[in-house]
Amino acid sequence: MLKKVLLVEDEMLLAENLKLYLEKLPCEVHLAADGISGIQLARTLLPEVIVLDYRLPDMEGFQVLDTLEMHWQGGCILITGHPSSQVLESAKRRRISHIMFKPFPLEELRRLVSGLLETPAVQKNKPMAIIEERRRERINVFPLRMYDGSWVMANRRQPLLSLALKDGLVNEKSADDGAGEAQ
């Protein structure tokens, strides 16, 4: 019997693309476009993994998890286009294994889902200090930086930054703190 993944995402084009990509794994992928549908499907399917958008049309993703708390014992990956310290703090208090900031590499999502599918249910529910530490570190040392509308690796960012400084696209003060504000 195939394990189940529930993808709760209101942007249907993104949801369909993620579903097609995750179906390469040995699992069934089910879609829900809002929080209510996600709750209903999760109670019916009891998926091993839920990939959950933070902002849904009818509620926040955290409200979905809070509603399912007594009925579901799987792993959860939160995806969001709105990273903030409030989201990170709320995620730490819940059973969220990973947070992914949009846009994210599809291969990274596949790797995380695959890992959660292989993790025994008992371990998914334990507070995982390693995962929490990783999240704390990602706040301070996030390996990706936004530059000119595209993601680049932080260690490959320096050549781009020096070009931007040379061309006057960013000022030195903002380059030092990593913000990269345009002048």
N, C-alpha and C positions, 0 to 999 in steps of 0.2 A: 504494500500500500504506500502510495506517495505521500510525503509530508506536505503540509499546506502552508502557504504564505498568503497573508492578506495585505493588500496594498491599498491604503486609504489616502487618496489624493484627488483634489477637486479639479486640477488642470488635466482634462481628459487626454489631450495629446501626449503630455508627459506620462500620464498613467499608462496609456497603451504602449508607449515605447519602453517604459520600465518593465511592464508585464512581458512583452516579447523578449526582452533581454534576460529577465529572470527565469523564463521558461526553459532556458538552456540548461538550468540546473535540474536535477531529478526531483521536481516538486510540482504541485498544482499551485497556480497563482490566481487569486480571486481579487476583483476590484470593487471598491466602494468609493463613491464620489463625495460623500459627506459623512459627518460624525454618526448620525442616526443609522445610516446604512452600514457603516463600519461596525457599530455595536451589535446590530442584528446579525450580520454575517459572522462576527467573531463568536457570538454565543452559539450559533448553529454549527459552524465549521470547527471551532476550537483549533485555530492554526498554531503551528509551532512558532511562527515568526509573524510579527506585524510590522510593516514599514508604514509609518504614520506621518502625515504632513502636520506641521504645527498649526497652520492657519487653514481652517476649513470654513465653508460658508455658514454652517449652523452652530459651530462651537470650536473651541481650541482642541488640539490633539490631546492635551493633558486631561481634558474632561472625558474624552473617550476612554483613556486608561483608567481614570478614577472610577468610571462606571463599570468597567470590566474587572476591577481589582479582585472581586470575590469569585468570578466565574472563569477566569482565564489565567494560565500559568506559563505562558511562552516568553520568548525574547522580543524586544522591541527596538527598532531603529527609528529615531526621529529625524525627519528631513525638514529643513527650514531655509527660507530665503531671508529670514530676519534674525540673524544671530544677535543675542543680547545677553548681558549678565543675568537678567531676570529669567530668561529661557533656560540658561545653563543651571542656575540654582534650582529651578523647578524640576528640571530633568534629574538632578542628583537625588531628589526626594522620591523619585518614582523608579519603577523597574525599567529604565531605559538603558540599553547596553551601549548604544553609540548615538552620536548626533552627527549628521552630515549637513554641511552648509551648501545650498544651491548656489551655483552649479557645482556638481560633483562628478568625478569620473565614474562611469557605469561599472567599470571593472572593480572599483573599490566597493560599491554597493553589492555586487555579486559576491565578492570575497567575504564581506561581513555577513550576508544572508547565509551563505554556505557554511560559515563557521558556526552560526547560531543553529542551523539545522542539524549540525553534527554534535552540538553540545547537549548533554543529558538535561532533561527538564529540571532536575533538582539543582543543578549548577546555575541555570538561568535565573532562578529566583533568589539566589544568595547575593547579598551586597558584595560586589566585586571591587575590591580596593584598587586592583591594577587598572581596571577600566576607569574608575573615578580619577585616579592619578593621571591617567592619560588625558582625560578631559580637562583637568586643571592645567596640565602642561600645554595642551592645545590652545588654551586661552592666551597663555603667555608666549609660547613659541609655536605659533601656528605655521606649518611648513609652506603654506600657499599664501601669496599676497595678490591683491587685486591691482593690476596695472593696465591702464588704458583699455578697460573692458574685457580683459582676458586673464585667466589664471596662469601664473608662472611659478615655478618652484623657487623658493626663497634663495637657494644657493645659485640659481641661474638668474636671479633678479639683478644682481650687481651690474653686469654689463648693460642691461637695459636702463638701469637707474643712472649710470654715468652718461649714457647717451641723452637721456631726458634732461639731466643737469646741463649738459653741453648745449643742447638746443633751447634751454630756457623754459622747458615744459613744466618743471617743478623747481621749487626753491630749495636751498640747502637745509633750512630749518625743518621743513616738512619731510625731506629725504632722510634726515637723521632719525626722526621718530617713526619712520615707516609709513606715514600717512600719504605721502606723494601728492599733496594738494597742488593743483594747477595754479599758476600765477595769474 
